[in-house]
Amino acid sequence: MIEKVCFRSPLFGYLLPSTSFVNSQIGPSPAGRTNRTASLIDAALRLWHNRGMSGARTILCLDLDAFYASVEEILHPGWRGRPILVGARPEERGVVASCSYAARAFGVRSAMPMSQALRLCPHALLAPPNFAIYSDYSARVMGIVQDYGCPMEQVSVDEVFLDATHSLLAWGDALSLATDLKRRVREETGLPCTIGIASNKLMAKIASTCGKPDGLVKVPPGEEAAFLAPLPVAELWGIGPKHAARLKALGISTIGQLQKAPLDLLRAEFGRWADELQRQAHGLDTSPLLTEHIIKSVSHETTFAQDVGDVGRLRRTLLSLSEEVGHDLRAEGLQARTVAIKVRWPNFQTITRQTTLAKATDSTSDIYQAASSLLATVLKPSASVRLLGVRAANLVSGHQLGLFDRGRERHSRLDQAVDSIRERFGQEAIRRASLAHDLEP
């Protein structure tokens, strides 16, 4: 039996055709094996063989809708359906970390300054972030996803890819699996989610975006280019506002126009990236699921409630940020070869500076000294700072000390002791005496 399934996209207001799929009954098992288990084994072997011949994949992208705001609705049932802004208060120079769809109707978006968001939607409910609670809900959702036995790549607290290629035998088709997954997430956590289904990660992600909120969209294999054609070019990975503006200057605003653009024209503007750009425009993507998370950098930053020009306070902040970066490195068993700082001035101009260390380190003292030296190179007399950040990059695994690294070994033992005390008694339980002179204004 061949069945055609369609889903309505709330973004475009028309029916998106799903793939035509065949619900086939498992035939009789070979002689001597009459039980259903044997039939399932035979079907699994046939499925594996056919998959190896075709190389086709079935990828799902599950995206929790307005995640932080949705959790706040669960915590405050009376808020359901009302405009919600999650983030620090405007007097603290906060930005919108998440907003409900009711708030988005007024033009509010994530990462918007909170003061601007409240001007657009002055009657919105403001909720300070509860990251510990959000992490708990995220873990519960990811636990549900794991129950389906699919290889998975969690890309953030509210988004995960699944490779359901080898799970279709048990479910019959990807739509049944996705429908059951949506049901369980809603029933067991109260959270709405949108799932996109396609033959690769790029298309599954775009499908989930088109289906928001609380949708389920499947892009049929072979129909990727047609699905993408009416969408703006910014829907493709790697195309931000600057690249979109460059494409618009070439007369290209939609993905369909990008599909038809002469490759020579694109190469003249974007170089070798033009080939990949046009591949994406046709919905082609071979990127694998990264089932193991690779940490490329560790960073912490803070935005001051008021601009800070006092060097002593800036150094104390830098020390606190270095402590957090060092702690994260040690917790992951990593060391950094590069230390960088981020400075944002009151006019929102942002600069970064970095330095490469002689030896990889996870020492708070090393990170702080490198960051402090970088800060000294950019600070000007009477200058004020709006935001300050520290980043460790060029990471390597392991912890190796040389023959003459006794001083570094002492720092290592001190870091471990500080980590242990702070994990037990809190961040303010202990300070480093070696940097005490920097803690006084």
Secondary structure, DSSP 4 states (H G I P E B T S, - for coil): -EE--EEE-TTT-SEEE---EE-----PPPTT--SHHHHHHHHHHHHHHHHHHH----EEEEEETTHHHHHHHHH-GGGTTS-EEEE--GGGT-BEEEE-HHHHTTT--TTSBHHHHHHH-TT-EEE---HHHHHHHHHHHHHHHHTTT--EEEEETTEEEEE-GGGHHHHSSHHHHHHHHHHHHHHHH---EEEEEESSHHHHHHHHHHH-SS-EEEPPTT-HHHHHTTSBGGGSTT--HHHHHHHHHTT--BHHHHHHS-HHHHHHHHTTHHHHHHHHHTT---PPP--S----EEEEEEEEEEEE--HHHHHHHHHHHHHHHHHHHHHHTEEEEEEEEEEE-TTS-EEEEEEEEEEEE--HHHHHHHHHHHHHHH--TT--EEEEEEEEEEEEES----TT-HHHHHHHHHHHHHHHHHHHH-GGG---GGGGGGS--
